[in-house]
Amino acid sequence: MKIENEDVRKAAEIAKIYLNNEEVESYKIDLEDMTQEFLDVLQSLGIDLDEKFDFTQSSSKRTVLRNDNPDVFEETDKIIKNAPSVKEGLFTVPTILKGEN
């Protein structure tokens, strides 16, 4: 897969890094090699890509989800007993954000 110098410069700009012309060329070669290696692996798995292949779509036609069945847990005392800090039956944690209360 052909990668242009401008593609590397755009990626560097997004990443907020400066690349000189030598580095752009080096990264371009590395990215082309990595991309080709990725495509070779896909091909070895029997996955053929064409220019119209949409990477944003999942190959799975449906998502497999488990049923959401709530269970009642009645041994909360055991959990609370192991907590480092509890107030009114709830875990307490250190304040991270300070603001108006």
C-alpha positions in Angstrom: 0.0 0.0 0.0 1.4 3.4 -1.0 1.7 6.0 1.7 2.5 9.6 0.8 4.8 11.9 2.6 1.8 14.2 3.2 0.0 11.4 5.1 3.0 11.0 7.4 3.1 14.8 8.0 -0.6 14.9 8.7 -0.2 12.1 11.3 2.8 13.9 12.9 0.8 17.1 13.1 -2.1 15.3 14.8 0.4 13.7 17.2 2.0 17.1 17.8 5.4 16.0 16.8 7.9 17.6 14.5 9.5 15.4 11.8 12.2 16.6 9.4 12.2 15.4 5.8 14.5 12.5 6.6 12.3 11.3 9.4 9.2 11.6 7.2 10.8 9.4 4.6 11.9 6.9 7.2 8.4 6.7 8.8 6.8 6.4 5.4 8.9 3.4 4.6 8.1 1.8 8.0 4.4 2.5 7.7 4.3 1.0 4.2 6.1 -2.1 5.5 3.8 -2.5 8.4 0.7 -2.0 6.3 1.9 -4.6 3.8 2.7 -7.0 6.6 -0.9 -6.5 7.9 -2.4 -7.1 4.4 -0.3 -10.2 4.0 -1.6 -11.6 7.3 -5.2 -10.9 6.2 -4.6 -12.5 2.9 -3.1 -15.6 4.6 -6.3 -15.9 6.6 -8.4 -15.8 3.4 -9.6 -12.2 3.9 -9.4 -10.4 0.6 -9.7 -6.6 0.7 -10.4 -4.3 -2.2 -10.3 -0.6 -2.3 -14.0 -0.4 -1.4 -13.6 -2.5 1.9 -15.2 -0.6 4.8 -13.1 -1.0 7.9 -15.7 0.9 10.0 -18.2 -2.0 9.7 -18.0 -5.1 11.8 -17.7 -8.4 9.9 -20.2 -9.9 12.4 -23.9 -9.5 11.4 -25.1 -9.3 14.9 -23.8 -8.7 18.4 -24.0 -11.5 20.9 -25.1 -10.4 24.3 -25.8 -12.3 27.4 -29.1 -11.8 29.2 -29.0 -9.1 31.9 -30.5 -11.0 34.9 -30.0 -9.2 38.2 -29.2 -11.3 41.3 -29.9 -10.3 44.9 -26.7 -10.4 46.9 -27.4 -10.6 50.6 -23.9 -10.8 52.0 -23.1 -7.1 51.8 -21.8 -7.1 55.4 -18.8 -9.3 54.2 -18.0 -6.8 51.5 -18.4 -3.7 53.7 -16.2 -5.4 56.4 -13.3 -5.6 53.9 -13.7 -2.0 52.6 -11.0 0.5 53.7 -13.5 3.2 54.4 -17.3 3.1 54.8 -19.8 5.9 55.6 -23.5 5.1 56.1 -23.2 1.8 54.4 -21.4 3.1 51.3 -17.8 3.0 50.2 -15.9 6.2 50.6 -13.1 7.2 48.3 -10.6 10.1 48.4 -11.8 13.4 46.8 -10.3 13.8 43.4 -12.1 16.9 42.1 -12.6 19.9 44.4 -15.4 22.3 43.8 -18.3 24.1 45.3 -20.5 21.9 47.5 
